[in-house]
Amino acid sequence: MKRVVLGALLVAALCGCAGDKGKELFDTAQFEEKQNNREHAKQLYQEIVAKYPDSPVAKQAQERLAALGGK
C-alpha cells in the first residue's frame, strides 16, 4: 500500500505545476493500472470524464474505461 501511495505521489510530482488536473489524474490512473489496481484506475478515469469532459485526455479515459469494463 505504501508503494502505491508513494508511486502516486511521484507521478503527481513529475507532472509539474502545469495546472492540467485531467492529465495528472490520467497519469495516476495509468500508474494504478500498471500496479493492477484496476478498480482505482476506473474510478480515476470516471472522475476525468465527469469533471474534465473537455480535457484532451477525456477521450482516452473513456477508451480505457471501456477496455477495463467500466461505464
PDB file with one MODEL, atoms N, CA, C and O in Angstrom:
MODEL        1
ATOM      1  N   MET A   1       0.827  -1.197   0.000  1.00  0.00           N
ATOM      2  CA  MET A   1       0.000   0.000   0.000  1.00  0.00           C
ATOM      3  C   MET A   1       0.868   1.255   0.000  1.00  0.00           C
ATOM      4  O   MET A   1       0.581   2.211  -0.722  1.00  0.00           O
ATOM      5  N   LYS A   2       1.928   1.254   0.809  1.00  0.00           N
ATOM      6  CA  LYS A   2       2.808   2.412   0.849  1.00  0.00           C
ATOM      7  C   LYS A   2       3.422   2.660  -0.527  1.00  0.00           C
ATOM      8  O   LYS A   2       3.573   3.803  -0.959  1.00  0.00           O
ATOM      9  N   ARG A   3       3.776   1.559  -1.210  1.00  0.00           N
ATOM     10  CA  ARG A   3       4.384   1.679  -2.528  1.00  0.00           C
ATOM     11  C   ARG A   3       3.425   2.352  -3.506  1.00  0.00           C
ATOM     12  O   ARG A   3       3.842   3.166  -4.330  1.00  0.00           O
ATOM     13  N   VAL A   4       2.157   2.014  -3.413  1.00  0.00           N
ATOM     14  CA  VAL A   4       1.154   2.591  -4.307  1.00  0.00           C
ATOM     15  C   VAL A   4       1.014   4.079  -4.033  1.00  0.00           C
ATOM     16  O   VAL A   4       0.993   4.884  -4.964  1.00  0.00           O
ATOM     17  N   VAL A   5       0.919   4.446  -2.774  1.00  0.00           N
ATOM     18  CA  VAL A   5       0.759   5.853  -2.413  1.00  0.00           C
ATOM     19  C   VAL A   5       1.998   6.645  -2.823  1.00  0.00           C
ATOM     20  O   VAL A   5       1.885   7.737  -3.380  1.00  0.00           O
ATOM     21  N   LEU A   6       3.175   6.097  -2.547  1.00  0.00           N
ATOM     22  CA  LEU A   6       4.405   6.782  -2.930  1.00  0.00           C
ATOM     23  C   LEU A   6       4.502   6.922  -4.441  1.00  0.00           C
ATOM     24  O   LEU A   6       4.937   7.954  -4.950  1.00  0.00           O
ATOM     25  N   GLY A   7       4.098   5.887  -5.149  1.00  0.00           N
ATOM     26  CA  GLY A   7       4.119   5.940  -6.604  1.00  0.00           C
ATOM     27  C   GLY A   7       3.177   7.003  -7.138  1.00  0.00           C
ATOM     28  O   GLY A   7       3.528   7.741  -8.059  1.00  0.00           O
ATOM     29  N   ALA A   8       1.993   7.085  -6.571  1.00  0.00           N
ATOM     30  CA  ALA A   8       1.023   8.092  -6.994  1.00  0.00           C
ATOM     31  C   ALA A   8       1.550   9.497  -6.717  1.00  0.00           C
ATOM     32  O   ALA A   8       1.366  10.405  -7.527  1.00  0.00           O
ATOM     33  N   LEU A   9       2.196   9.670  -5.585  1.00  0.00           N
ATOM     34  CA  LEU A   9       2.789  10.967  -5.270  1.00  0.00           C
ATOM     35  C   LEU A   9       3.909  11.308  -6.239  1.00  0.00           C
ATOM     36  O   LEU A   9       4.051  12.458  -6.654  1.00  0.00           O
ATOM     37  N   LEU A  10       4.697  10.314  -6.597  1.00  0.00           N
ATOM     38  CA  LEU A  10       5.778  10.520  -7.551  1.00  0.00           C
ATOM     39  C   LEU A  10       5.215  10.932  -8.908  1.00  0.00           C
ATOM     40  O   LEU A  10       5.728  11.855  -9.540  1.00  0.00           O
ATOM     41  N   VAL A  11       4.180  10.261  -9.348  1.00  0.00           N
ATOM     42  CA  VAL A  11       3.556  10.613 -10.623  1.00  0.00           C
ATOM     43  C   VAL A  11       3.049  12.048 -10.567  1.00  0.00           C
ATOM     44  O   VAL A  11       3.245  12.813 -11.511  1.00  0.00           O
ATOM     45  N   ALA A  12       2.401  12.419  -9.469  1.00  0.00           N
ATOM     46  CA  ALA A  12       1.881  13.778  -9.321  1.00  0.00           C
ATOM     47  C   ALA A  12       3.017  14.797  -9.332  1.00  0.00           C
ATOM     48  O   ALA A  12       2.890  15.862  -9.936  1.00  0.00           O
ATOM     49  N   ALA A  13       4.110  14.479  -8.675  1.00  0.00           N
ATOM     50  CA  ALA A  13       5.253  15.395  -8.632  1.00  0.00           C
ATOM     51  C   ALA A  13       5.878  15.559 -10.009  1.00  0.00           C
ATOM     52  O   ALA A  13       6.291  16.660 -10.376  1.00  0.00           O
ATOM     53  N   LEU A  14       5.950  14.487 -10.766  1.00  0.00           N
ATOM     54  CA  LEU A  14       6.560  14.540 -12.084  1.00  0.00           C
ATOM     55  C   LEU A  14       5.704  15.303 -13.089  1.00  0.00           C
ATOM     56  O   LEU A  14       6.212  15.775 -14.106  1.00  0.00           O
ATOM     57  N   CYS A  15       4.426  15.424 -12.813  1.00  0.00           N
ATOM     58  CA  CYS A  15       3.525  16.132 -13.716  1.00  0.00           C
ATOM     59  C   CYS A  15       3.774  17.631 -13.695  1.00  0.00           C
ATOM     60  O   CYS A  15       3.378  18.339 -14.620  1.00  0.00           O
ATOM     61  N   GLY A  16       4.428  18.122 -12.646  1.00  0.00           N
ATOM     62  CA  GLY A  16       4.732  19.546 -12.547  1.00  0.00           C
ATOM     63  C   GLY A  16       3.525  20.354 -12.147  1.00  0.00           C
ATOM     64  O   GLY A  16       2.529  19.821 -11.659  1.00  0.00           O
ATOM     65  N   CYS A  17       3.625  21.617 -12.357  1.00  0.00           N
ATOM     66  CA  CYS A  17       2.572  22.541 -11.926  1.00  0.00           C
ATOM     67  C   CYS A  17       1.867  23.150 -13.120  1.00  0.00           C
ATOM     68  O   CYS A  17       1.509  24.328 -13.102  1.00  0.00           O
ATOM     69  N   ALA A  18       1.670  22.371 -14.136  1.00  0.00           N
ATOM     70  CA  ALA A  18       1.056  22.875 -15.360  1.00  0.00           C
ATOM     71  C   ALA A  18      -0.406  23.232 -15.169  1.00  0.00           C
ATOM     72  O   ALA A  18      -0.975  23.950 -15.990  1.00  0.00           O
ATOM     73  N   GLY A  19      -1.026  22.745 -14.102  1.00  0.00           N
ATOM     74  CA  GLY A  19      -2.414  23.060 -13.848  1.00  0.00           C
ATOM     75  C   GLY A  19      -3.386  22.180 -14.615  1.00  0.00           C
ATOM     76  O   GLY A  19      -4.584  22.460 -14.629  1.00  0.00           O
ATOM     77  N   ASP A  20      -2.907  21.142 -15.240  1.00  0.00           N
ATOM     78  CA  ASP A  20      -3.764  20.254 -16.016  1.00  0.00           C
ATOM     79  C   ASP A  20      -4.154  19.061 -15.150  1.00  0.00           C
ATOM     80  O   ASP A  20      -3.534  17.999 -15.210  1.00  0.00           O
ATOM     81  N   LYS A  21      -5.184  19.258 -14.351  1.00  0.00           N
ATOM     82  CA  LYS A  21      -5.603  18.223 -13.403  1.00  0.00           C
ATOM     83  C   LYS A  21      -6.075  16.965 -14.117  1.00  0.00           C
ATOM     84  O   LYS A  21      -5.845  15.859 -13.629  1.00  0.00           O
ATOM     85  N   GLY A  22      -6.724  17.113 -15.250  1.00  0.00           N
ATOM     86  CA  GLY A  22      -7.170  15.938 -16.000  1.00  0.00           C
ATOM     87  C   GLY A  22      -5.996  15.062 -16.406  1.00  0.00           C
ATOM     88  O   GLY A  22      -6.065  13.838 -16.290  1.00  0.00           O
ATOM     89  N   LYS A  23      -4.928  15.671 -16.876  1.00  0.00           N
ATOM     90  CA  LYS A  23      -3.729  14.927 -17.282  1.00  0.00           C
ATOM     91  C   LYS A  23      -3.080  14.271 -16.074  1.00  0.00           C
ATOM     92  O   LYS A  23      -2.621  13.132 -16.161  1.00  0.00           O
ATOM     93  N   GLU A  24      -3.036  14.971 -14.955  1.00  0.00           N
ATOM     94  CA  GLU A  24      -2.469  14.401 -13.735  1.00  0.00           C
ATOM     95  C   GLU A  24      -3.257  13.168 -13.304  1.00  0.00           C
ATOM     96  O   GLU A  24      -2.678  12.144 -12.942  1.00  0.00           O
ATOM     97  N   LEU A  25      -4.571  13.276 -13.347  1.00  0.00           N
ATOM     98  CA  LEU A  25      -5.411  12.129 -12.979  1.00  0.00           C
ATOM     99  C   LEU A  25      -5.206  10.976 -13.947  1.00  0.00           C
ATOM    100  O   LEU A  25      -5.157   9.815 -13.539  1.00  0.00           O
ATOM    101  N   PHE A  26      -5.086  11.296 -15.235  1.00  0.00           N
ATOM    102  CA  PHE A  26      -4.882  10.250 -16.236  1.00  0.00           C
ATOM    103  C   PHE A  26      -3.561   9.526 -15.980  1.00  0.00           C
ATOM    104  O   PHE A  26      -3.503   8.298 -16.034  1.00  0.00           O
ATOM    105  N   ASP A  27      -2.512  10.278 -15.704  1.00  0.00           N
ATOM    106  CA  ASP A  27      -1.212   9.663 -15.429  1.00  0.00           C
ATOM    107  C   ASP A  27      -1.278   8.775 -14.189  1.00  0.00           C
ATOM    108  O   ASP A  27      -0.688   7.695 -14.157  1.00  0.00           O
ATOM    109  N   THR A  28      -1.993   9.233 -13.181  1.00  0.00           N
ATOM    110  CA  THR A  28      -2.142   8.431 -11.964  1.00  0.00           C
ATOM    111  C   THR A  28      -2.947   7.169 -12.251  1.00  0.00           C
ATOM    112  O   THR A  28      -2.623   6.093 -11.749  1.00  0.00           O
ATOM    113  N   ALA A  29      -3.995   7.303 -13.058  1.00  0.00           N
ATOM    114  CA  ALA A  29      -4.808   6.134 -13.418  1.00  0.00           C
ATOM    115  C   ALA A  29      -3.975   5.121 -14.192  1.00  0.00           C
ATOM    116  O   ALA A  29      -4.106   3.915 -13.985  1.00  0.00           O
ATOM    117  N   GLN A  30      -3.116   5.613 -15.085  1.00  0.00           N
ATOM    118  CA  GLN A  30      -2.235   4.720 -15.831  1.00  0.00           C
ATOM    119  C   GLN A  30      -1.306   3.972 -14.872  1.00  0.00           C
ATOM    120  O   GLN A  30      -1.086   2.770 -15.020  1.00  0.00           O
ATOM    121  N   PHE A  31      -0.774   4.685 -13.904  1.00  0.00           N
ATOM    122  CA  PHE A  31       0.086   4.068 -12.895  1.00  0.00           C
ATOM    123  C   PHE A  31      -0.685   2.994 -12.125  1.00  0.00           C
ATOM    124  O   PHE A  31      -0.169   1.903 -11.885  1.00  0.00           O
ATOM    125  N   GLU A  32      -1.918   3.312 -11.741  1.00  0.00           N
ATOM    126  CA  GLU A  32      -2.739   2.348 -10.992  1.00  0.00           C
ATOM    127  C   GLU A  32      -2.992   1.096 -11.832  1.00  0.00           C
ATOM    128  O   GLU A  32      -2.972  -0.019 -11.310  1.00  0.00           O
ATOM    129  N   GLU A  33      -3.227   1.278 -13.122  1.00  0.00           N
ATOM    130  CA  GLU A  33      -3.401   0.114 -14.000  1.00  0.00           C
ATOM    131  C   GLU A  33      -2.150  -0.754 -14.004  1.00  0.00           C
ATOM    132  O   GLU A  33      -2.239  -1.979 -13.921  1.00  0.00           O
ATOM    133  N   LYS A  34      -1.003  -0.129 -14.099  1.00  0.00           N
ATOM    134  CA  LYS A  34       0.255  -0.879 -14.127  1.00  0.00           C
ATOM    135  C   LYS A  34       0.498  -1.624 -12.815  1.00  0.00           C
ATOM    136  O   LYS A  34       1.191  -2.641 -12.790  1.00  0.00           O
ATOM    137  N   GLN A  35      -0.073  -1.114 -11.735  1.00  0.00           N
ATOM    138  CA  GLN A  35       0.058  -1.757 -10.437  1.00  0.00           C
ATOM    139  C   GLN A  35      -1.076  -2.767 -10.193  1.00  0.00           C
ATOM    140  O   GLN A  35      -1.217  -3.291  -9.088  1.00  0.00           O
ATOM    141  N   ASN A  36      -1.882  -3.035 -11.231  1.00  0.00           N
ATOM    142  CA  ASN A  36      -3.027  -3.949 -11.157  1.00  0.00           C
ATOM    143  C   ASN A  36      -4.105  -3.479 -10.183  1.00  0.00           C
ATOM    144  O   ASN A  36      -4.825  -4.296  -9.609  1.00  0.00           O
ATOM    145  N   ASN A  37      -4.215  -2.171  -9.998  1.00  0.00           N
ATOM    146  CA  ASN A  37      -5.279  -1.584  -9.184  1.00  0.00           C
ATOM    147  C   ASN A  37      -6.365  -1.081 -10.134  1.00  0.00           C
ATOM    148  O   ASN A  37      -6.616   0.119 -10.251  1.00  0.00           O
ATOM    149  N   ARG A  38      -6.997  -2.038 -10.803  1.00  0.00           N
ATOM    150  CA  ARG A  38      -7.971  -1.719 -11.840  1.00  0.00           C
ATOM    151  C   ARG A  38      -9.153  -0.901 -11.340  1.00  0.00           C
ATOM    152  O   ARG A  38      -9.602   0.022 -12.020  1.00  0.00           O
ATOM    153  N   GLU A  39      -9.653  -1.229 -10.170  1.00  0.00           N
ATOM    154  CA  GLU A  39     -10.825  -0.509  -9.655  1.00  0.00           C
ATOM    155  C   GLU A  39     -10.501   0.959  -9.392  1.00  0.00           C
ATOM    156  O   GLU A  39     -11.298   1.841  -9.714  1.00  0.00           O
ATOM    157  N   HIS A  40      -9.337   1.218  -8.810  1.00  0.00           N
ATOM    158  CA  HIS A  40      -8.959   2.608  -8.562  1.00  0.00           C
ATOM    159  C   HIS A  40      -8.709   3.334  -9.879  1.00  0.00           C
ATOM    160  O   HIS A  40      -9.078   4.500 -10.026  1.00  0.00           O
ATOM    161  N   ALA A  41      -8.085   2.655 -10.834  1.00  0.00           N
ATOM    162  CA  ALA A  41      -7.868   3.250 -12.148  1.00  0.00           C
ATOM    163  C   ALA A  41      -9.209   3.629 -12.780  1.00  0.00           C
ATOM    164  O   ALA A  41      -9.349   4.721 -13.330  1.00  0.00           O
ATOM    165  N   LYS A  42     -10.193   2.728 -12.704  1.00  0.00           N
ATOM    166  CA  LYS A  42     -11.516   3.013 -13.263  1.00  0.00           C
ATOM    167  C   LYS A  42     -12.145   4.224 -12.586  1.00  0.00           C
ATOM    168  O   LYS A  42     -12.755   5.061 -13.251  1.00  0.00           O
ATOM    169  N   GLN A  43     -12.001   4.321 -11.277  1.00  0.00           N
ATOM    170  CA  GLN A  43     -12.541   5.484 -10.550  1.00  0.00           C
ATOM    171  C   GLN A  43     -11.904   6.781 -11.047  1.00  0.00           C
ATOM    172  O   GLN A  43     -12.587   7.786 -11.243  1.00  0.00           O
ATOM    173  N   LEU A  44     -10.601   6.742 -11.244  1.00  0.00           N
ATOM    174  CA  LEU A  44      -9.906   7.940 -11.711  1.00  0.00           C
ATOM    175  C   LEU A  44     -10.326   8.300 -13.132  1.00  0.00           C
ATOM    176  O   LEU A  44     -10.531   9.476 -13.434  1.00  0.00           O
ATOM    177  N   TYR A  45     -10.457   7.308 -14.005  1.00  0.00           N
ATOM    178  CA  TYR A  45     -10.913   7.576 -15.372  1.00  0.00           C
ATOM    179  C   TYR A  45     -12.330   8.160 -15.353  1.00  0.00           C
ATOM    180  O   TYR A  45     -12.628   9.090 -16.102  1.00  0.00           O
ATOM    181  N   GLN A  46     -13.197   7.619 -14.504  1.00  0.00           N
ATOM    182  CA  GLN A  46     -14.559   8.144 -14.395  1.00  0.00           C
ATOM    183  C   GLN A  46     -14.552   9.587 -13.912  1.00  0.00           C
ATOM    184  O   GLN A  46     -15.342  10.410 -14.375  1.00  0.00           O
ATOM    185  N   GLU A  47     -13.657   9.888 -12.980  1.00  0.00           N
ATOM    186  CA  GLU A  47     -13.541  11.258 -12.465  1.00  0.00           C
ATOM    187  C   GLU A  47     -13.111  12.212 -13.581  1.00  0.00           C
ATOM    188  O   GLU A  47     -13.621  13.328 -13.676  1.00  0.00           O
ATOM    189  N   ILE A  48     -12.184  11.779 -14.414  1.00  0.00           N
ATOM    190  CA  ILE A  48     -11.732  12.612 -15.534  1.00  0.00           C
ATOM    191  C   ILE A  48     -12.899  12.918 -16.462  1.00  0.00           C
ATOM    192  O   ILE A  48     -13.115  14.069 -16.841  1.00  0.00           O
ATOM    193  N   VAL A  49     -13.649  11.886 -16.826  1.00  0.00           N
ATOM    194  CA  VAL A  49     -14.775  12.052 -17.752  1.00  0.00           C
ATOM    195  C   VAL A  49     -15.841  12.979 -17.147  1.00  0.00           C
ATOM    196  O   VAL A  49     -16.426  13.805 -17.848  1.00  0.00           O
ATOM    197  N   ALA A  50     -16.082  12.831 -15.844  1.00  0.00           N
ATOM    198  CA  ALA A  50     -17.113  13.633 -15.184  1.00  0.00           C
ATOM    199  C   ALA A  50     -16.678  15.081 -14.954  1.00  0.00           C
ATOM    200  O   ALA A  50     -17.446  16.009 -15.209  1.00  0.00           O
ATOM    201  N   LYS A  51     -15.469  15.273 -14.481  1.00  0.00           N
ATOM    202  CA  LYS A  51     -15.028  16.616 -14.085  1.00  0.00           C
ATOM    203  C   LYS A  51     -14.332  17.396 -15.198  1.00  0.00           C
ATOM    204  O   LYS A  51     -14.353  18.627 -15.202  1.00  0.00           O
ATOM    205  N   TYR A  52     -13.721  16.688 -16.134  1.00  0.00           N
ATOM    206  CA  TYR A  52     -12.927  17.340 -17.171  1.00  0.00           C
ATOM    207  C   TYR A  52     -13.294  16.809 -18.558  1.00  0.00           C
ATOM    208  O   TYR A  52     -12.418  16.355 -19.294  1.00  0.00           O
ATOM    209  N   PRO A  53     -14.586  16.860 -18.925  1.00  0.00           N
ATOM    210  CA  PRO A  53     -15.020  16.254 -20.190  1.00  0.00           C
ATOM    211  C   PRO A  53     -14.398  16.893 -21.430  1.00  0.00           C
ATOM    212  O   PRO A  53     -14.333  16.261 -22.484  1.00  0.00           O
ATOM    213  N   ASP A  54     -13.942  18.135 -21.315  1.00  0.00           N
ATOM    214  CA  ASP A  54     -13.355  18.823 -22.465  1.00  0.00           C
ATOM    215  C   ASP A  54     -11.833  18.756 -22.484  1.00  0.00           C
ATOM    216  O   ASP A  54     -11.187  19.342 -23.353  1.00  0.00           O
ATOM    217  N   SER A  55     -11.271  18.041 -21.523  1.00  0.00           N
ATOM    218  CA  SER A  55      -9.809  17.941 -21.480  1.00  0.00           C
ATOM    219  C   SER A  55      -9.314  17.032 -22.594  1.00  0.00           C
ATOM    220  O   SER A  55     -10.053  16.175 -23.079  1.00  0.00           O
ATOM    221  N   PRO A  56      -8.069  17.221 -22.994  1.00  0.00           N
ATOM    222  CA  PRO A  56      -7.513  16.378 -24.067  1.00  0.00           C
ATOM    223  C   PRO A  56      -7.493  14.886 -23.728  1.00  0.00           C
ATOM    224  O   PRO A  56      -7.483  14.052 -24.633  1.00  0.00           O
ATOM    225  N   VAL A  57      -7.488  14.541 -22.440  1.00  0.00           N
ATOM    226  CA  VAL A  57      -7.390  13.132 -22.060  1.00  0.00           C
ATOM    227  C   VAL A  57      -8.748  12.483 -21.785  1.00  0.00           C
ATOM    228  O   VAL A  57      -8.810  11.293 -21.477  1.00  0.00           O
ATOM    229  N   ALA A  58      -9.829  13.246 -21.891  1.00  0.00           N
ATOM    230  CA  ALA A  58     -11.151  12.687 -21.590  1.00  0.00           C
ATOM    231  C   ALA A  58     -11.497  11.523 -22.520  1.00  0.00           C
ATOM    232  O   ALA A  58     -12.031  10.507 -22.076  1.00  0.00           O
ATOM    233  N   LYS A  59     -11.195  11.674 -23.798  1.00  0.00           N
ATOM    234  CA  LYS A  59     -11.484  10.595 -24.754  1.00  0.00           C
ATOM    235  C   LYS A  59     -10.653   9.359 -24.419  1.00  0.00           C
ATOM    236  O   LYS A  59     -11.157   8.237 -24.466  1.00  0.00           O
ATOM    237  N   GLN A  60      -9.394   9.564 -24.086  1.00  0.00           N
ATOM    238  CA  GLN A  60      -8.529   8.445 -23.715  1.00  0.00           C
ATOM    239  C   GLN A  60      -9.063   7.768 -22.453  1.00  0.00           C
ATOM    240  O   GLN A  60      -9.033   6.542 -22.342  1.00  0.00           O
ATOM    241  N   ALA A  61      -9.545   8.557 -21.518  1.00  0.00           N
ATOM    242  CA  ALA A  61     -10.100   7.998 -20.283  1.00  0.00           C
ATOM    243  C   ALA A  61     -11.322   7.136 -20.603  1.00  0.00           C
ATOM    244  O   ALA A  61     -11.489   6.059 -20.032  1.00  0.00           O
ATOM    245  N   GLN A  62     -12.170   7.605 -21.507  1.00  0.00           N
ATOM    246  CA  GLN A  62     -13.342   6.821 -21.904  1.00  0.00           C
ATOM    247  C   GLN A  62     -12.915   5.513 -22.557  1.00  0.00           C
ATOM    248  O   GLN A  62     -13.516   4.467 -22.314  1.00  0.00           O
ATOM    249  N   GLU A  63     -11.889   5.571 -23.377  1.00  0.00           N
ATOM    250  CA  GLU A  63     -11.396   4.360 -24.043  1.00  0.00           C
ATOM    251  C   GLU A  63     -10.841   3.361 -23.017  1.00  0.00           C
ATOM    252  O   GLU A  63     -11.075   2.158 -23.128  1.00  0.00           O
ATOM    253  N   ARG A  64     -10.118   3.859 -22.034  1.00  0.00           N
ATOM    254  CA  ARG A  64      -9.562   2.977 -21.003  1.00  0.00           C
ATOM    255  C   ARG A  64     -10.687   2.385 -20.158  1.00  0.00           C
ATOM    256  O   ARG A  64     -10.622   1.216 -19.776  1.00  0.00           O
ATOM    257  N   LEU A  65     -11.711   3.174 -19.863  1.00  0.00           N
ATOM    258  CA  LEU A  65     -12.860   2.657 -19.126  1.00  0.00           C
ATOM    259  C   LEU A  65     -13.518   1.518 -19.884  1.00  0.00           C
ATOM    260  O   LEU A  65     -13.854   0.490 -19.296  1.00  0.00           O
ATOM    261  N   ALA A  66     -13.702   1.693 -21.179  1.00  0.00           N
ATOM    262  CA  ALA A  66     -14.298   0.643 -22.000  1.00  0.00           C
ATOM    263  C   ALA A  66     -13.429  -0.614 -21.976  1.00  0.00           C
ATOM    264  O   ALA A  66     -13.944  -1.728 -21.881  1.00  0.00           O
ATOM    265  N   ALA A  67     -12.128  -0.434 -22.061  1.00  0.00           N
ATOM    266  CA  ALA A  67     -11.210  -1.569 -22.053  1.00  0.00           C
ATOM    267  C   ALA A  67     -11.208  -2.292 -20.712  1.00  0.00           C
ATOM    268  O   ALA A  67     -10.995  -3.503 -20.648  1.00  0.00           O
ATOM    269  N   LEU A  68     -11.448  -1.538 -19.643  1.00  0.00           N
ATOM    270  CA  LEU A  68     -11.467  -2.125 -18.301  1.00  0.00           C
ATOM    271  C   LEU A  68     -12.852  -2.621 -17.894  1.00  0.00           C
ATOM    272  O   LEU A  68     -13.033  -3.175 -16.810  1.00  0.00           O
ATOM    273  N   GLY A  69     -13.821  -2.412 -18.776  1.00  0.00           N
ATOM    274  CA  GLY A  69     -15.187  -2.864 -18.464  1.00  0.00           C
ATOM    275  C   GLY A  69     -15.951  -1.871 -17.621  1.00  0.00           C
ATOM    276  O   GLY A  69     -16.872  -2.247 -16.895  1.00  0.00           O
ATOM    277  N   GLY A  70     -15.577  -0.598 -17.707  1.00  0.00           N
ATOM    278  CA  GLY A  70     -16.282   0.451 -16.955  1.00  0.00           C
ATOM    279  C   GLY A  70     -17.422   1.017 -17.747  1.00  0.00           C
ATOM    280  O   GLY A  70     -17.808   0.471 -18.780  1.00  0.00           O
ATOM    281  N   LYS A  71     -17.967   2.120 -17.264  1.00  0.00           N
ATOM    282  CA  LYS A  71     -19.117   2.772 -17.888  1.00  0.00           C
ATOM    283  C   LYS A  71     -18.763   3.407 -19.196  1.00  0.00           C
ATOM    284  O   LYS A  71     -19.623   3.998 -19.848  1.00  0.00           O
TER     285      LYS A  71
ENDMDL
END
